Amino acid sequence: MGELANDLSRLSATDLGEGYAYRSFSPVEVVESVLARIAQANGRLNAIVTLDPAGARTAAAASEKRWREGNARGPLDGVPLTVKDNLNVRGLRTTWGSRLYADFVPAVDELPVARARAAGMVILGKTNVPEFTLHGYTDNAVFGTTRNPWDLRLTPGGSSGGAVAAVAAGIAPLALATDGGGSIRRPASHTGLVGFKPSRGRVARADGLPQILLDYEVAGVIARTTRDATLMMEAIAAPHPRDPASASFAAMPWRLPEHKPCRILYVPRFGGSAVDAEIAQSVARACRVFAELGHSVAEAPAPFDVDAVNAVWPLIGQAGLAALVAPLPRFRELASKRLVDMAEEGSRASAEDLFRALAEIARMRERLGESFAEYDVMLTPSTAALPWPAHEVYPSTIAGKEAGPRGHAVYTAFVNAAGCAAVSLPCEPSAAGLPIGFQLVAPAGHDERLCVLAYEYETAAPWAGQWPPL
């Protein structure tokens, strides 16, 4: 089954579901194909850190029986899935990239995982993250460094680094991940993938880890195509009484609206922050594609005080981490120095500091709301930098200028703070062949509009057939 196995590991989730329906192949064959690909590629990538081959084979056999009997649970029944290692999967370790959680095995699935399982998806295992998912690259003391399939010397970004490395390499067609400040969108841009960050509350959450970033962090999807991401959202996006933020979506089933021309606000850079020249050029070309598709594109500065928001945003994570680890006596012993320093910063912050941060975020939401009254969607780069060496926490320079820890990440956190929906899409790669992505942002509740725009762009500028040389 060698040639077939290679073909199956490269099929999209959409194609897999169609193949099952026509009995061209079975979920058992697909899982064996994917497990063979994991054996071939994962040792070089370190993408999946906890593999469950027995569980995957059992789930695939059950799915095959359902398809054979005409009882498939939907188009994703039997489709392989990886889960980020900060989302609970019953019976599998959830380490959160930390030695403090190295032996934690949850007894129940977190709600989005449970919904994916109820849709018949086959959970392969857990993907690597940075410690406590608080950095934009992927390395930790439990499992080590994750590498970018497009260039193994480089990082895939973070904190969903293992998730994007797996999908980009053909280890799985879909990944369930989280985005607390760009953790889906930036890694997706570094690996040539679709990264969908839903509106706050669109994917209800319960039975998860303690919240460091409050409900700024959402569960979302990483895929090779917009159609696959949309299928996954249909499976996991629903309200739940334990997540009050999801209540506003109770009467909103996932339905894609018809095409209509959109007013797009193009923001090529945020304030005076640096952006790589190749990224800027590629994103500008993506804007021209939208104009050719009949959308109106207007270029303007960001409609809010970018520097003020980026100045206060780190305090959210610092304060959340400090609160989390305060009752953990072995934190200083087992955590990295970088995390210890971050927690100490958070513990030194005052209530006034945190209030000022929240007030600044409220001001940003007001300005953004005014902008969305004039424009339907905002378009920006997904990240300011190309992938950098895998062992470095962040790129020290961008476009020849010195960059701090969040210099590469300036375009994404405002989306989380505002509760908006956003998607990162691949555009033209760099001269060296490294992926580049741009971001579409819509007001909260307009997730489907983004899917329509993304599908239009994908049709005009397809990318899913591009694979890394791994």
Steps between C-alpha positions, in 0.01 A plus 500: 500500500808727474391727212141510625618589851695799369199620299259464793721695740484797262124511452295782648234432762238580238646247258525238773132532585404473134726197457337327796155571359593349162693215668815590310694428819423456868578683826717204602712537186530874557609464860764245404621741232520785749676288764757405235550869420542575872768231525676651200484872586424561867848416627641792304216739585405416859143602418301225676630446853242251630387250237203265547520243218281246679226754564523629143469149355201422722325824401576438131354151515182633663476772235548247220211295639274808511581590138442141390161490674391843375516659847787745458479792739586754232770593248778495764425150626829310482715807424826511701551790742777621728429692822722770648659405831308761700161344415387204708453163330377230734762238572788693336751722676440874491841641594449864392870485410591512869666258737239608755235321290719223360292223662153654472252268326146645479200274548274691259531675164493876487175604328640574149685166511182322606314657208771397253483146638119503476539592131691174458847653464803281574727657763861414424665668798621826650719766335788692654476847658728746679474498879151612608442603133636846573762541226506541125735209434477134606749345742476370857686294760260205468521424128753739346490703180249479217625582151350648186438246220602760241846538656594284797744763625209738565206526739139448389409770751274455799329427707332259255835399353448126523152531354610688187809283451277191498249635248764653273692171489198281420487340843132595529265711286357690798615626839301626796692780671464820701564867426557737793687777319572360154603145592308346208539774239872575522615133491260437211665784310846350567398164352269582208170408665153631578474606863148586619446690825122516568313774680508484878234248604444350155672180612376439853756375753470296819702238692832657404816620671502810720470819295808720480367730226137492615257476208740684272622149416270301272509155345536499121611307195812447290453351154643486150185642337217734587244227427664273755511776761132572440405133540686490830331816624161351417587207726625693804327841489194492723387661826513334840349612833840480675646762264296822534682662209350237269139592581482772234559236232211276610290590197790512253558170319807492279375615158719657236346816352500571130779704348462875512760773450673592824659822616852401605724721715861417415748585778848418367683575823415590859643837597876516467556129560725320254371242252710279276513640145406170338199468729387854419530438125318166514211636707466796264467255210227314692310828529509535122341154470206616710463812288497283187226288661279807522559612858588859589836535674601820681842544662519686831677489839369283782184656646626480860810578704715201410788586730271543801333162448828317444645666809229371733432161340793310661361586845198275435718191461735599781217553749322183391815293537574649842151408622529147358833414657457672837375179669755275324799462736728338240447762230837672543674162506332345195419795273743671265666821615312687230165393647615569856597852398165548326308387808703734719416788268135411537517477879654847519219655295237691693123496467534848350738367234257230402207742498689737270574212266133403486400864446742527208352187348152652541612813314641285221167316469317831461732620222482162329121503517494839328726362227280196443204733449684627192678180389393137498844344544852603594802352320850496650811285495467204736850554637777752451783247458587191302577183703818530708742241650312233693682547833449878514199635687442784254680670208741761634479710183224563245570684176840601637356652818536369854183321613380414846317187615172600334637679195395211277157473665360853478214416260309236691432568868249781438271244336486294820453806718207612284344154473502521120513219247815467287663267252858478375543394137813418299611748237804504271804348678838662548778477242647214704166316497398575859124537553343841558149568626254786523214550744134583445313636805123540532275623782393245759232271360606534137705181486316367194575814302869432547457145374335627180775755440768244576347249259483763226866585550599133516321436171678792333841426654510131600774374729396160639703312239827644631683264733825540695801293385485269799 
